[in-house]
Amino acid sequence: MSAGGILFWGILLCLVWIAGVGIYFEMASSKRRKLGAVSHGFGRRSRPRHPKMRQ
């Protein structure tokens, strides 16, 4: 195998690795966004809204 072939396969392997890392972190952040929609931010909880009872 020539030096050009080794260089080509090395560059290709690096690009595939970078793409895989990008996809991994994109999937991790999308899961975090789905879970984050439930949260009201920094540990705050919304009060349950009960209808006022008439007496």
C-alpha positions in Angstrom: 0.0 0.0 0.0 1.4 3.4 -1.0 1.7 6.4 1.2 -1.2 8.0 -0.7 -3.5 5.1 0.0 -2.6 5.2 3.7 -3.3 8.9 3.8 -6.6 8.5 2.0 -7.8 5.8 4.4 -6.6 7.7 7.4 -8.5 10.8 6.4 -11.6 8.8 5.6 -11.5 7.1 9.0 -11.1 10.4 10.7 -14.1 11.9 8.9 -16.3 8.9 9.7 -15.3 9.1 13.3 -16.1 12.9 13.5 -19.5 12.2 11.8 -20.2 9.4 14.3 -19.4 11.7 17.3 -21.6 14.4 15.9 -24.5 12.1 15.4 -24.0 10.7 18.9 -24.1 14.1 20.6 -27.0 15.3 18.4 -29.1 12.3 19.6 -28.0 12.9 23.2 -29.1 16.6 23.0 -32.4 15.7 21.4 -33.2 13.3 24.2 -32.3 16.0 26.7 -34.6 18.5 24.9 -37.5 16.0 25.1 -36.9 15.6 28.8 -36.3 19.3 29.3 -39.7 20.2 28.0 -41.3 18.6 31.1 -39.1 20.6 33.4 -40.0 24.2 34.3 -36.4 25.2 34.7 -33.8 24.9 37.4 -35.8 22.7 39.7 -38.9 25.0 39.9 -42.2 23.2 40.1 -45.4 24.6 38.9 -48.2 24.7 41.4 -51.2 22.4 40.7 -54.2 24.5 39.7 -57.3 23.5 41.6 -60.6 25.0 40.8 -61.9 27.3 43.6 -64.7 25.6 45.6 -67.8 27.6 46.3 -69.2 27.4 49.8 
